[in-house]
């Protein structure tokens, strides 16, 4: 990893929030944001709680996951109206079993967002897909779109490292998100799961963050804080506080983690600090 990103990670932790996800509804939690206005209201509270990057899912008129560019534009505009540039807005390309890789890449090209999350196994499932994927990564680099690459397993990590060595990701230090647990199966992530992925990964070469499905979210986020990683927290993955009680809203989960940083060497980064730290590879973030 370049020296600037190393110094940044020694002092700062990026707090991302995933307030809704693709699958949960307000039947799961009444404070889960669905509409553009609800997302905008959440964005204000999350920013004030210490979030610098908002991981954004949008829904169609029936409340189902969509990658529709117009729905994204509506939500992005509503959020920007409330928070301006005081949050980095990260759209998702998550398939949810509906979208093909070409469709996922097309919406990024159409939107040209500030940031995007990409599941390696979805956009580049086979070795034959790597040339087109590498072209897409070069386009993002040139367009100033800041990607985060989602990895779910040791196998994903090993493939990512091999592709990184071949220069497939274009940027100097591609940003990774480790996903622990699984919503569909109800499997909760653990600190041991995080350590297994860290043991397989070359985390000295690139920045990383983690999200965790289930009630161990806070414990995993604290472990990431200690291990030099960044964190993604929110109702997409977990709806309870560390003591097992229901979280009243997304911001409560953020505040609980931020309190843990009060006596730590690493404190939450502002959006301006994040943009500056990563601007060497994605200059239009400034």
C-alpha positions as CSV (number, residue, x, y, z in Angstrom):
1,X,0.0,0.0,0.0
2,X,1.3,3.5,-0.7
3,X,2.7,5.4,2.2
4,X,-0.1,8.0,2.3
5,X,-2.8,5.3,2.7
6,X,-0.7,3.6,5.4
7,X,-0.4,6.9,7.4
8,X,-4.1,7.5,6.8
9,X,-5.1,4.1,8.2
10,X,-2.9,4.5,11.2
11,X,-4.8,7.7,12.2
12,X,-8.3,7.3,10.7
13,X,-11.0,4.7,10.2
14,X,-13.5,5.1,7.4
15,X,-17.0,4.6,8.7
16,X,-19.3,3.4,5.9
17,X,-23.0,2.9,6.4
18,X,-25.3,0.5,4.6
19,X,-28.7,1.6,5.8
20,X,-31.0,-0.6,3.8
21,X,-29.6,-3.2,1.5
22,X,-31.4,-5.1,-1.2
23,X,-33.6,-7.5,0.8
24,X,-34.9,-6.2,4.0
25,X,-38.1,-4.2,4.2
26,X,-39.9,-2.1,6.9
27,X,-41.5,-5.3,8.1
28,X,-38.0,-6.2,9.3
29,X,-37.5,-2.8,10.9
30,X,-39.8,0.2,10.6
31,X,-36.9,2.7,10.4
32,X,-35.3,1.0,7.4
33,X,-35.2,3.7,4.7
34,X,-36.7,2.8,1.3
35,X,-37.8,5.9,-0.5
36,X,-35.5,8.7,-1.7
37,X,-36.7,11.0,1.0
38,X,-36.2,8.4,3.7
39,X,-32.7,7.8,2.4
40,X,-32.0,11.5,2.5
41,X,-33.3,11.8,6.1
42,X,-31.1,8.9,7.1
43,X,-28.1,10.5,5.3
44,X,-28.3,13.6,7.5
45,X,-28.4,11.5,10.7
46,X,-25.7,9.2,9.6
47,X,-23.4,12.0,8.6
48,X,-23.9,13.7,12.0
49,X,-23.1,10.4,13.7
50,X,-19.7,10.0,12.0
51,X,-20.3,8.4,8.7
52,X,-18.2,9.5,5.7
53,X,-19.4,7.0,3.0
54,X,-23.0,6.1,2.4
55,X,-23.5,2.7,0.7
56,X,-26.7,3.2,-1.3
57,X,-29.3,0.7,-2.5
58,X,-32.5,1.9,-4.3
59,X,-35.9,0.2,-4.8
60,X,-38.5,0.1,-7.5
61,X,-42.1,1.2,-7.0
62,X,-42.9,-2.2,-5.6
63,X,-40.1,-1.9,-3.0
64,X,-37.8,-4.4,-4.8
65,X,-34.1,-4.1,-5.4
66,X,-33.3,-2.3,-8.7
67,X,-30.3,-0.9,-10.6
68,X,-32.5,1.5,-12.5
69,X,-30.4,4.6,-13.2
70,X,-33.4,7.0,-12.9
71,X,-34.1,5.6,-9.4
72,X,-30.5,6.1,-8.5
73,X,-30.6,9.7,-9.8
74,X,-33.7,10.4,-7.8
75,X,-32.1,9.1,-4.6
76,X,-28.7,10.8,-5.2
77,X,-30.4,14.1,-5.9
78,X,-32.5,13.9,-2.7
79,X,-29.5,13.1,-0.6
80,X,-27.2,15.7,-2.2
81,X,-30.0,18.3,-1.6
82,X,-29.8,17.5,2.2
83,X,-26.1,16.9,2.7
84,X,-24.3,18.5,-0.2
85,X,-20.8,17.0,-0.5
86,X,-20.5,16.1,3.2
87,X,-20.9,12.4,2.4
88,X,-19.3,10.2,-0.3
89,X,-22.2,8.4,-2.0
90,X,-21.4,4.8,-3.0
91,X,-23.9,3.1,-5.3
92,X,-24.1,-0.7,-5.5
93,X,-24.0,-3.0,-8.5
94,X,-25.4,-6.0,-6.4
95,X,-27.1,-8.5,-8.7
96,X,-29.5,-10.2,-6.2
97,X,-29.8,-12.9,-8.8
98,X,-31.4,-10.5,-11.3
99,X,-28.7,-8.6,-13.2
100,X,-26.0,-9.8,-15.5
101,X,-22.4,-8.3,-15.4
102,X,-23.0,-6.3,-18.5
103,X,-26.0,-4.6,-17.0
104,X,-24.2,-4.0,-13.7
105,X,-21.3,-2.3,-15.5
106,X,-23.7,-0.3,-17.8
107,X,-25.4,1.4,-14.9
108,X,-22.0,2.5,-13.5
109,X,-21.0,3.9,-16.9
110,X,-24.3,5.8,-17.2
111,X,-24.3,7.2,-13.6
112,X,-20.6,7.9,-13.3
113,X,-21.0,8.0,-9.5
114,X,-18.4,9.2,-7.0
115,X,-18.0,5.7,-5.6
116,X,-19.3,2.2,-6.3
117,X,-19.2,-1.3,-4.7
118,X,-18.6,-4.3,-6.9
119,X,-18.7,-8.0,-6.1
120,X,-15.8,-9.7,-7.8
121,X,-17.6,-12.9,-8.3
122,X,-20.5,-11.2,-10.0
123,X,-18.7,-8.9,-12.4
124,X,-15.9,-11.3,-13.1
125,X,-17.1,-14.8,-12.4
126,X,-14.8,-16.7,-14.8
127,X,-11.2,-16.3,-16.0
128,X,-12.5,-15.5,-19.5
129,X,-14.3,-12.5,-18.1
130,X,-11.1,-10.8,-16.8
131,X,-10.2,-8.8,-19.9
132,X,-13.6,-7.1,-20.0
133,X,-13.5,-6.6,-16.3
134,X,-10.0,-5.1,-16.4
135,X,-11.2,-2.7,-19.2
136,X,-14.1,-1.6,-16.9
137,X,-11.6,-1.0,-14.0
138,X,-9.5,1.1,-16.3
139,X,-12.6,3.1,-17.3
140,X,-13.5,3.7,-13.6
141,X,-9.9,4.8,-12.9
142,X,-10.0,7.3,-15.8
143,X,-13.5,8.5,-15.0
144,X,-12.6,9.1,-11.3
145,X,-15.1,6.5,-10.0
146,X,-13.8,5.1,-6.7
147,X,-14.5,1.3,-6.6
148,X,-14.7,-1.0,-3.6
149,X,-14.3,-4.7,-4.4
150,X,-16.5,-7.1,-2.4
151,X,-15.0,-10.5,-1.3
152,X,-16.9,-13.2,0.4
153,X,-14.5,-16.1,0.9
154,X,-10.8,-17.2,1.1
155,X,-11.2,-18.3,-2.5
156,X,-12.3,-14.8,-3.5
157,X,-9.4,-13.3,-1.6
158,X,-6.9,-15.6,-3.4
159,X,-8.3,-14.8,-6.8
160,X,-8.4,-11.1,-6.0
161,X,-4.7,-11.1,-5.0
162,X,-3.7,-13.0,-8.2
163,X,-5.7,-10.5,-10.3
164,X,-4.2,-7.6,-8.4
165,X,-0.7,-8.8,-9.2
166,X,-1.7,-8.8,-12.9
167,X,-2.9,-5.2,-12.7
168,X,-6.5,-6.0,-13.3
169,X,-7.8,-3.3,-10.9
170,X,-6.0,-0.3,-12.4
171,X,-5.7,1.6,-9.1
172,X,-2.5,1.5,-7.0
173,X,-4.3,0.1,-4.0
174,X,-7.8,-1.3,-4.7
175,X,-10.2,-1.0,-1.7
176,X,-11.6,-4.3,-0.5
177,X,-14.7,-5.1,1.5
178,X,-14.8,-8.4,3.3
179,X,-18.3,-9.7,3.9
180,X,-18.9,-12.0,6.9
181,X,-22.0,-14.1,7.3
182,X,-25.0,-14.4,5.0
183,X,-28.5,-12.9,5.1
184,X,-30.1,-15.6,3.0
185,X,-29.0,-18.4,5.2
186,X,-29.1,-16.5,8.4
187,X,-25.4,-17.2,9.1
188,X,-23.9,-14.7,11.5
189,X,-20.3,-13.5,10.9
190,X,-17.7,-13.7,13.6
191,X,-14.3,-12.2,14.5
192,X,-12.8,-15.6,13.7
193,X,-14.3,-15.3,10.2
194,X,-12.6,-12.0,9.8
195,X,-9.2,-13.3,11.0
196,X,-9.5,-16.2,8.5
197,X,-9.8,-13.8,5.6
198,X,-7.1,-11.5,6.9
199,X,-4.7,-14.5,7.2
200,X,-5.4,-15.3,3.5
201,X,-5.2,-11.6,2.3
202,X,-2.2,-9.4,1.6
203,X,-3.6,-6.5,3.5
204,X,-0.3,-4.7,3.5
205,X,-0.9,-4.1,-0.2
206,X,-4.3,-2.5,-0.1
207,X,-6.9,-0.9,2.2
208,X,-9.8,-3.0,3.5
209,X,-13.1,-2.8,5.3
210,X,-15.5,-5.3,6.7
211,X,-19.2,-5.8,7.1
212,X,-20.8,-8.4,9.2
213,X,-24.3,-10.0,9.0
214,X,-25.9,-10.7,12.4
215,X,-25.6,-9.7,16.0
216,X,-21.8,-9.8,16.2
217,X,-21.5,-6.7,14.0
218,X,-20.2,-4.4,16.8
219,X,-17.6,-7.0,18.0
220,X,-16.3,-7.5,14.4
221,X,-16.1,-3.7,13.8
222,X,-14.1,-3.2,17.0
223,X,-11.7,-6.0,15.9
224,X,-11.3,-4.3,12.5
225,X,-10.5,-1.1,14.3
226,X,-7.7,-2.9,16.2
227,X,-6.4,-4.6,13.1
228,X,-6.1,-1.6,10.8
229,X,-9.3,-2.0,8.8
230,X,-12.3,0.2,8.0
231,X,-15.9,-0.6,8.8
232,X,-19.3,-0.8,7.2
233,X,-22.3,-0.7,9.6
234,X,-26.0,-0.7,9.1
235,X,-29.4,-2.3,8.7
236,X,-28.4,-4.1,5.5
237,X,-26.4,-6.4,7.8
238,X,-27.6,-6.0,11.4
239,X,-30.5,-4.4,13.3
240,X,-29.4,-4.9,16.9
241,X,-27.1,-3.1,19.3
242,X,-24.1,-4.9,21.0
243,X,-26.3,-5.9,23.9
244,X,-28.8,-7.6,21.7
245,X,-31.5,-5.0,22.0
246,X,-33.1,-3.6,18.8
247,X,-31.4,-0.6,17.4
248,X,-33.8,2.3,17.1
249,X,-32.3,3.4,13.8
250,X,-29.1,3.2,11.7
251,X,-27.5,6.1,13.4
252,X,-27.6,4.4,16.7
253,X,-25.4,1.6,15.4
254,X,-22.9,4.2,14.1
255,X,-22.9,6.1,17.4
256,X,-22.2,2.8,19.3
257,X,-19.1,2.1,17.2
258,X,-17.9,5.7,17.3
259,X,-18.0,5.7,21.1
260,X,-15.4,2.8,20.9
261,X,-13.0,5.0,18.9
262,X,-13.0,7.7,21.6
263,X,-10.0,6.2,23.4
264,X,-8.4,4.6,20.3
265,X,-5.5,5.8,18.1
266,X,-7.8,5.7,15.1
267,X,-10.7,8.1,14.9
268,X,-13.5,8.4,12.2
269,X,-12.3,10.1,9.0
270,X,-14.2,12.9,7.4
271,X,-15.3,12.7,3.8
272,X,-12.7,15.4,2.9
273,X,-10.0,13.2,4.5
274,X,-11.1,10.1,2.6
275,X,-11.2,12.0,-0.7
276,X,-7.8,13.4,-0.1
277,X,-6.3,10.1,0.9
278,X,-7.6,8.2,-2.2
279,X,-7.2,11.1,-4.6
280,X,-3.8,9.8,-5.9
281,X,-5.6,7.1,-7.8
282,X,-9.0,8.6,-8.4
283,X,-8.3,12.3,-8.8
284,X,-11.9,13.4,-9.5
285,X,-12.8,12.6,-5.9
286,X,-11.3,16.0,-5.0
